[in-house]
Amino acid sequence: MAAPTIPNGEEHFFVTQYEGNGAAQRVGRFVPFTDSGVISNSCIFNATTNNYLARTPSSNGSGTTLTFSCWVKRGLLGLRDILYNGNITSNSEHLHFDANNKLNYYEAGGGARKWNYVTTRTFEDTSKWYHIYVRRDTTDSTAADRIQIYVDGERVTAYDTETQPALNATGYWNQTSYGHYLGTTGSASYIRGIGYLAEINMVDGSNPAISTFGLTDTSTGRWIPKALTGITYGTNGFRLQFGSPSAIGDDTSGNNNDWSVNDLVASDLTTDSPTQNHATLNVNPTASGGTLSEGNLKLVTNNTGYNVKYATLKPT
């Protein structure tokens, strides 16, 4: 039997070449995009050292309205990882992963929480970058919309705890009386295992949409960074890109709201980022023992034998 003839075969088949990290890749004719962004660097925040960034605003920003966006790659699990914090004594506003590896955003004044959101979902994958986006606008007449949290472009709707703020409630972020910290509460005794932070943005006084910061890769279905343009950062807004070892806390938003550096050095900047993800040592097989540090790139053990840790990504 003769081989079948397919007229106009180019209309039925699409030849493509994919070179990647070994993960599955969908192929086909997809709408191209031109506004994807490149993130060149990130900063490692070690659990074993007291390193963090700090800033206290010199003037008050909006107490009701802000947007916070960052990319995070987790380090050690089961610790209280502070992504962003503003606090003084018993008043604080926290965004962190808790000891159960759930995302928690709350504001507490005098010990009572004005709002509190604890996700049902856990975040235990140390091989990937998560995009965290928080929109706060307590002037919104719809209580359920006053605080919106998105992870990788999808709004979180399942919470173990969901305490909504009152209309026009004010927070502590962007206020002069409160020390602001990235990577810690500012306490030297605080235990954390945050890992990597990249492309951190705070917008004071407005709410750029989630689509400002990311978009869906049409070939993989994954949420990826977007080239940032047209953002008005407001009084205390900032952007941290970690582009210079000599200026780790440099604000590149144009506001010059720079951050002071505590115990971070040039080697804490790395090219591991949401657009060029590197393999690290995997924390999840814990039976082999040893202590991981330096962004899960270093393993220390006191055993006389040997310890094994596997990489988070396959070699390519």
N, C-alpha and C positions, 0 to 999 in steps of 0.2 A: 504494500500500500504506500502510495506516495505521501510524503510529508505534507501536511495541510499548508495552504497558502493564506496568510493573513494580510489582506489589503490594508495599506496605510497603518502599518504596525506602530509607527511613532505616535499615533493618536491613542493607542491603547496601552502602551507601556512607557514607563519613565525610568531611565537609567540614572542611578545616583551613586555617589561614593561617600562613605562616612568614615571618618577617622576620629575616634574619641577614646574614652576611658574604659571601654568594654561594656558599658551599660547599654540596655536596650535602646534602640533609636527607631522611631517611626519614620517612614519615608512616604513621599507623595508630593503632590503639588500643593504647596501651602502659600498663603499670602506672606510675602516678604515684609520685614520691618527694618527700618533704618535708624530707629532711635534707641536701640539697646545701648547700655552703658558698659564701660570697662572699669572695674575696681582694681587698682594696681597693688594696694597694700592693705594690711590689717595690723592690729597691735595685739600682742599676747599679754594677757593678764594672768599671772601665775598664782596658784593657790598657796604656794609655799613661801611667797614673799609678800610684803605689804606694799604692792604697787597699785597705783590708781591715778586718776586725774581729778583735779579739784578746781572749783571756781565759785566765787560769791559775787552775784550781780551787783553792780554799783547803782542801779536804778530799777524800780519795779516794772515788770512787764504785765501782761494780762493775767489776772487771777482765774479767769474762767475758760479761756480758749487757747489751745495749743495743739501742736502735732509733733509726735516723736517717731522717728524712723531709724532703725539700725539693722545691720546684718550681724548675726552671731553664730559662731561655731563652738559648741560646748566642749568643755574640757573634762574635769572630773564631775561625776554625777552624785546626787544625794546631798549636795551642799547648797547653801542659800546664795545663789549667784546674783549679785546686784548689777543690773544693767544701767539703771539711772536712779539717783536718789537725791532728794533735797530734805535736809532735816536740821532741827535744833531741839535739844532735850527730848521732850515727849511728843513733839510735833514732827511728822515726817510724811513724805510722799515717795513711795517705792514702786519700782518696776523690777521684778526679779523672778528667777526660777527658784521654787522652794525646795525643801528637803525631799519632797515627793516627786520632784522633776516636773512640776506643773507651773505654768506661768501665772504670776500673781501681780496685780496692780491695785494698790490701795493708797488711801490718804487717811492718816490718823491724827487727830488733834486732842490733846489731853488724854490720850489713851483710848478714845472712842473713834471708830472708823467712820468717816463721812461717806466713803464708798469703798467697795471691796469686790474684786473680781478674781476668782480662782478657776482656771480652766479645768475641765474634766480630762482633757487630753494631756498626756505626758510627752515630754521632749527628751528622748534618751538616745537619739542617733548622733553620735559624735563624729560621723563621717561627712555630714552635710552642713551647709549653711542655711540657717533660718532667717527669713526676713520678718522683723517685728515692727508693726505699725500701730500706733496708738493715737486716736483722735479724741480730744476732750473739748466739748463745748457745752458747758452747763447752762447756757442761755437757751438751749434747744427746748421747745415746749413739749417734745416727746421724751419722756424720762428714759425709755429704753435706748434712745439714740444719743444721749448726752456723753456717754463713753462708748467708743467702738474700738475693738481690738481685732486686728487682722494678722494672720500668720501665712506667709507665702501667698499673699494676694486674696485669701479667703477670710471672710469675716467669721470670727469665733462666735458661736451661738450656744454652745454647750458648756455650762459652768457648774462646778460643784457649789460655788458661792457666787451670788450676784446681788450685791447691794448697790443700788443706783443712787447717784448724788441728787440732792435737792436742787430745785431750780435756782440758778445763779450761785451755786456753791463755789467757793474759791479754794484753790489749792496752794501748795507751797513752792512748786516749781516756778522759776522766773521771778522770785521775790527776793528782795535785798537782805532780809533777816536770816536767810537760810543758806548754809553751806551746801553746794551741789557737788556730787561725786559720780564718777564713772568707774565702775569696777569694785566699789566698796561702799560702806557707810561712812568711811573716814576713820573707823576705829582700828587701831593697830592689832587688836586681838581678834578681829573678825575673820572667820574661816570661810573661804570661798574657793571655787574652782572654775572660774568663768570661762577660760579658754581664749577665744579670739573675738575681737570686735572690729567692724569695718563700716565705713561710710555712715557715720552717725550724723543725723540731722535733727535739729530742734527748730520748729517754726513757732514763734511767739505771736499770738493774736489772731491767727487764721488757721484754716484747715484745708491745705492742699489735698486733693483726692489721693487715694491709694495708687491710682494710675500715674500719678506724678513720679513715683519712686520705683515702679516696676511694671513688668508686662509679662504675658505668657509667651514663651517660646513656642511658635507654631509647629516646630518639627518634633518637639519632645513633650509638650504639655507642661513644662516646668516653669515656675516663676523665676524670672531673671531680673537683674538690675536694669534700670533705664537711665539714659543720659539726662542729668538734671538741668533744667532750664526754667527761667521765669519764676523762680521762687522768691517771694518777699519774706525775709526771715524775721522781721520785727525786732523790737528793742533788744531782747536777750536771746534771739535765735543764733544758731551756730551750725557750722558744718566741719566735721573732723574727717580728713581723708588719710592721715598718717603718711604724708608724702615725704617728710624730711626727718632723718634721725636726730638732727640738731634742733628740731622744733616739733616734737611729738604732739604737743597740745595746741598747735597752730590752727586757728579758725579760718577756713577758706571761704566763708560765706560772703565776705566783704565787710562784716561787722567788727572784725578784730576782737571778738569775744574769746580770747585765748585762754587756755587752761594751764594751770601749773602742774608740773610733773612730779610725782613721788615714786622714787625707786624704779622707774622705767629707764631702760638704756637702749642704745641703738640696736642691739641684737634682739630686742623685743618687737621690732618691726619686721614684718615678713611679707613675702609675695603670695603667701597662701590667702586666697580671697574668693568671694562668690563667683568670680569669672575665671579663676584658675585654681581650682580646689586641689590641695595636696593631701597625700596620705599621711596619717599619723598613727601612733600606736593605739590599738583598740582597748578601751577601758572595760568593755562589757564582759569578755571572758576573765573573770576576776580570780579564778581558782589558781592561776599561776603565781599570784602574789607579786610583791614588789610595789614600789611607789612611783607613780608617773608625775612628771612636772614639765615645765617649759613647753606648754601647749601640747602635751602628750608626745613630745619628741624625745624625752629622756626617761629612762627606767633605772631606778636604784633599788638594789636588793642586798640584804645581808646574808642570804642563803649561801651555803658552801657549794651547792650544786649549781643548777642553772634555772632561769625563769624564761618563759616564752610569752611574748606578746605578738599578736598578729596585726598586720596593717589594716587600716580601715578601707583601703581601696586596692583593687587589683593592679598589678603593673601593666603598663601598656607598651 
